[in-house]
Amino acid sequence: MEGNLNALTTIFTEFYYWVTIVMMFLIHVGFCMYEVGVSRRRNHLKTLMKNAMAIPLVTITFYFFGWWIYFGFPNGPGITGGLVTAPFAEPWNPLMGTHLSGVNPGETGVTPTDAALWHRLNGVFWGAFLLFSITTASIISGSIIERVRSGAFWIIAVLVGSVLWILDASWGWHPQGWMVKLWGYHDAYASGVVHAIAGGAALAFLIVLGPRIGKFRADGTARDIPPHNVWLVTIGLFLIFTGFWGFYAACNIPLISPATIAGQITGETWTATNIYLAPTTLSAITFNFLMSLSGGMLAGYIVSKGDPFWTFSMGLCGVISTSAGNDLYHPIQALLIGAIVPTICYKLHYFVERRFKIDDAVGAVAVHGYGGFLGVVVAGFMLWGQPSSPYEGFAHINPLGNFAGAVLMFVLGFAPTFVVCKILNGMNLLRVPEKVELEGVDFALNHVFEASVREVGAAEKAMIK
């Protein structure tokens, strides 16, 4: 690092992203509480472990190939250029570990430029993107509870979390991504890049998996299976809200000079930027995050007639539906979009449930999939004509580009997941047997636990004289 200012900026940026990682981990605390709260008592343990074990599986696979995909594929490849070399993101590269200096003697695969940028930042950037990856995979988890085999979910979690979402991020969430260049695609806080692709994957999974036993009556109407513990659901969703502050902050670059951006932004004043290196502020997203959350919660309270599950879920949908444009929206726009889009998603959830017999236990397809898809589409209209990038020659934000991007994101999640689920289903590896589902997926674990309790109780009684 040359000079104290550069050193201070680098160390501040490193700490900034490290804090966002810690905050984003609350999302997964929230997901675990939320899913356990929704599941029935006989399914708690498997529900918890199914979601929790996605964390190490996605972490390991994202280290080995997910991080490299983001830097290697912004051109398609074959659309605006070829495969991009990114040695600093290869798992065997010295910069993918502790590296406290420039190029060390005898070190291969490390350039002075890469060492200057990545020796302190690679781990925290990787960690922030990893938490995006785990979030994308975990979104699917809640929708399929109480009848899925854990191993089947883990396969899809790795597919979506370490391959599909990071591929679409390379295309539409990279400063040089071909969707940004050619389509003017704008999705600042991942309405499509994370949420629409996860919602598409969840829908594909649910179509192949089928509904829970007893969800639909003989006449085809749906039974309501309410959350087992609404308090756990509430606390879980509020932890997700809290973790989303870290998610939003991690989508920004906290401090960068115009010379480093090397685009059309000139002058000497350093700035914060969004993921596309276009200026924004934490103040702007604070206004819009809170207004969109409030719009979603108010709309949810009204349309669900005060149901806590949907009130808080629609609050989350309000944030998701505005995330594509929350770097540029006015707070009143964020409020209105955050109220209207979740209302549409709520109606769509029950329409799809009735018409197609889709049993989404937590409304993930509606909240994330439909909310993210519509959020990207709306941003294309609301931000029409705004620059998508600080670089000359890039398409401006426009309705067609964002609509095409939203479709691509949803389909990229849906199609590969559908194919893999079909294969797993054909091998009887997708769904637990009917007997297991009726007894509860925790049945065997509960019997071992209860037997242990009885044994200890009997031993204690024998000691009483």
KOLROVEX-499617 format. One record per residue (C-alpha): residue in one letter; x, y, z. Coordinates in steps of 0.25 Angstrom, whole numbers, plus 5000, padded with zeros to 4 digits. Example, Ala and Ser with C-alpha at 12.3 -4.5 7.8 and 13.67 -1.06 7.14 Angstrom:
<atoms>
a504949825031;s505549965029;
</atoms>
This chain:
<atoms>
m500050005000;e500650134996;g500450255005;n499650265018;l498350305011;n498350185002;a498650095014;l497550155022;t496550135011;t496949995009;i496849965024;f495550035025;t494949955013;e495449825019;f494749855033;y493449905026;y493249775018;w493649695030;v492549765038;t491549735027;i491849585028;v491549585043;m490249655041;m489849565029;f490049445038;l488849485045;i488049455033;h488349315035;v488049315049;g486749375045;f486449265034;c486749155044;m485749215054;y484749245044;e484649105037;v484649035051;g483549125055;v482749095042;s482948945043;r482148855052;r482748795064;r483048655058;n483948725048;h484748825056;l486148765056;k486248725042;t485748855037;l486748925046;m487948835041;k487548835026;n487648985026;a488848995035;m489748895027;a489548975015;i490549075021;p491748985021;l491448925008;v491249055000;t492449115007;i493349005003;t492848994988;f492849144987;y494349154991;f494749044981;f493949104969;g492849204972;w493749324974;w494449294961;i493149294953;y492849434957;f494149494951;g494249394940;f492849404933;p492449554932;n492549544916;g491649424916;p492649374911;g492449394896;i491449504897;t492349634899;g493749554900;g494349434905;l494649364918;v495349464927;t496549414935;a496449434950;p497649364956;f497449434970;a496049364971;e496649224968;p496649134980;w498149104979;n498549244978;p499349304989;l498349424990;m497249324994;g497849315008;t498749395018;h499549495009;l500149615016;s501049675005;g501249694991;v501849584982;n502749494990;p504049434985;g503749314976;e502249334977;t501449294964;g500049344960;v500149474967;t500449604960;p500749734967;t499449794963;d498649684969;a499449674981;a499249824984;l497749814983;w497449674988;h498449644999;r497549705009;l496149705002;n496049564995;g495549495008;v494549605012;f494049614998;w493949464997;g493249455010;a492149565006;f491849494993;l491849355001;l490749415010;f489949454998;s490149314992;i489649245005;t488449335006;t488149304992;a488149154995;s487449175008;i486249245002;i485849104995;s485949035008;g484749085015;s483749055004;i484048905003;i484048875018;e483348745024;r483548655012;v484848675005;r486048585007;s487248675013;g488248625003;a487348664991;f487248804996;w488748814999;i489048774984;i488148884979;a488748984990;v490148964984;l489548974970;v488849104972;g489849164983;s491149134977;v490849124962;l489549184957;w489349314965;i490849354964;l490749334949;d489549424948;a490349524957;s491549514947;w490549554936;g489649664943;w490349704956;h491749724951;p492249864947;q492649804933;g491549704932;w490949684918;m489549704923;v489949844928;k490649874916;l489649834905;w488349834913;g488549944923;y488149844934;h488049904948;d487849824960;a488649904971;y488249814983;a487949684976;s486449674974;g486749584962;v488149544964;v487849474978;h486349474980;a485749444966;i486749334963;a486449274977;g484949284975;g485049214961;a485849104967;a484849084979;l483649084969;a484348974961;f484648894973;l483248904978;i482648864965;v483448734965;l483348704980;g481848724981;p481048764993;r481048725007;i480148605010;g478848665015;k479048805009;f477948794999;r476548735002;a475848634993;d475148744986;g476448814983;t476348934992;a477548965001;r477648945016;d478349045024;i479548985032;p479849105041;p481249125047;h481549045059;n482149155067;v481749295062;w482749355072;l483949285066;v483449325052;t483349475057;i484749475063;g485349405051;l484749505041;f485249625050;l486649565050;i486549545035;f486149695034;t487349725043;g488349645034;f487849715022;w488449845026;g489849765025;f489349715012;y489049855006;a490349915012;a491149795005;c490549834992;n491249964992;i492750004991;p492950095003;l494050184998;i494750194984;s495350304976;p494950344962;a496250314957;t496150164962;i494750154955;a495350214942;g494050244936;q493250374933;i493250414948;t494350524949;g494950614960;e495750584973;t494550554983;w494450404987;t493150344988;a492350224991;t491750144980;n490750034977;i491249904971;y491349964957;l492250074962;a491250184961;p491150284972;t490150254984;t490050274999;l489750195011;s488750315014;a487950285002;i487850135004;t487450165019;f486250255014;n485850145004;f486050025012;l485150075024;m484050135015;s483950005006;l483949915019;s482850005025;g482050005012;g482149855011;m481749835026;l480549925025;a480049865012;g480249725019;y479449765031;i478249815023;v478149705012;s478449585022;k477449645032;g478549655043;d479249515041;p480649525047;f481249435037;w480849505025;t480949645031;f482449625034;s482649535021;m482149655013;g483049745020;l484149665015;c483549665001;g483449815001;v484949825003;i485249714992;s484249784982;t485049914983;s486449864984;a486649874969;g486550024970;n486750064984;d488050134981;l487250234972;y485750234977;h485150344984;p484650304998;i483250324994;q483450234982;a484050124991;l482850135000;l481850114989;i482550004981;g482849934995;a481349934997;i480749904984;v481749794979;p481549704992;t480049724991;i480149664977;c481049554981;y480149514993;k478949504983;l479849424973;h480249324984;y478849284987;f478449284972;v479649184969;e479349104981;r477849084977;r478049074962;f479348984961;k479348914975;i480748974979;d481048964994;d482049064997;a482049055013;v482649195015;g482249275003;a483749284998;v483349274983;a482349394985;v483249474995;h484549454987;g484249404973;y483049484969;g483549604978;g484949604972;f484449584958;l483449694959;g484449784966;v485349774954;v484249804944;v483749924952;a485149984953;g485349974938;f484150074937;m484350164949;l485850184946;w485650194930;g486750274924;q487650274936;p489150234934;s489350084937;s490850104939;p491950214940;y492550154927;e492350214913;g491550134903;f490750054913;a489250044911;h488450134920;i487350074929;n486150034921;p484849954923;l485249844912;g486649824918;n486149804932;f484949714928;a485849624919;g486849624931;a485649584941;v485249474932;l486649424930;m486849424945;f485649344948;v485849244937;l487249224941;g486849184955;f485649104950;a486149014938;p487448954944;t486748924957;f485548864950;v486448764942;v487248724954;c486048704963;k485448624952;i486648534952;l486648524967;n485148494967;g485348384957;m486448324966;n485548334978;l486448424985;l485548554985;r484448524995;v484448445008;p483448325008;e482048345012;k482148275025;v483348365029;e482548485025;l481348445033;e482148405046;g483048525044;v484448535039;d484948545053;f484248415057;a485548335058;l486248445065;n485148465075;h485048315079;v486548315082;f486348445090;e485148395098;a485848255100;s487048335106;v486148415115;r485448295120;e486748225123;v487348335130;g486048355138;a486048205142;a487448215147;e487148335155;k485948275161;a486748155165;m487748235173;i486648295181;k486648225195;
</atoms>
